[in-house]
């Protein structure tokens, strides 16, 4: 404790603790929270570039990142499988007007 703030032993890092109102597995609502947190972080990091930097971690952030990665993976899988299926159908029929 230093001046009623929680800091690391070397005094270089100020620690803040946030208790989100949503559970960590509520990714829909946490995505909004994490996006707003990212905007605040980016704005402060840009404003005070070289002087200070904000970073954070926690289960809501990890859950949102995992959900976003799963969405991207599913989209990529669907695109690849549809492309392969289309190529196979084109090879099999070789002509779109074949009866």
N, C-alpha and C positions, 0 to 999 in steps of 0.2 A: 504494500500500500504506500502510495506517495501522493500527498495532497488529495486524499480520498479517491484516488484512481488506482486501478490494478495494473501494474506494469511488470515487465519481466525483470529479472535480477540485474541485467545490464542497463536497464532504464531506457532501452531503445524502442520497445514495443509496448503499446497501450492495448490492453485486452478489454473487449466488450462482449457481453453475453446477451443473446437475444433468445427469448422463448416464443417461437411462432405460435399463433393460435391454431394452426392446422397441424394435423398429425403428419409425420414424415411420409406416410404412404398415400396421402391425398395430393397426388401430383398435379391434378388439374388446378387446384387453388394455389399450390406451392409454386407452380410455374409462373403465375402472375407475380407472386412475392419475389421469386428469384430474379425475374426480369426487371422489376423495379429496383431491387438491390444491385443488379448489374449496372443499371443506369446511374444510380447514385455513386457507385464505385468508380465507374468510368469518368464521370464528371469531376469527382474529387481528385482522382489520379491525374486527370488532364490539367486541372486548375493548379494543383500543387506538384507538378512534375519535377522530380529531382529533390523535392523537400520531404515528401511523405508518400506513402503508398498504402492502399487498403487491400487487404485480402481476407477471405473468409472460407470457412468449411463447415460441414455439418450434414446430418442425414437428409434434411429436405433438399439441399443442394445436390447431393449425390443421387437421390431418388429422381429428381427432375432430369439430371444429366443422363441417367440410365434410361429413362423413358424416352428422351429425345433420341438417344442412340438406337434404341429398339425400333422407333418409328423409321429412322433412316435406313436401318438394316432391312426392315420389312419392305420398304419402298424399293431398295436396290434389288432385293430378291425377286420381287414381283416383276420388275423391269427386265431383269436377266432371264427369268423363266418365260415371260411372254415373248421375248426376242428369240430365244431358243425354240420355242414352240412354233412361232411364225416361220422361222428358217426351216424347221422340219416339215411343216405343212407345204411350204413353197417347194422344197425339194421333192416331196412325195407327189404333189400334183403337177409341178413344173409349169403349169399353165392355169391361170385363174379361171379360164372358161372351160376347163375340162369337165366332161359330164360323166 
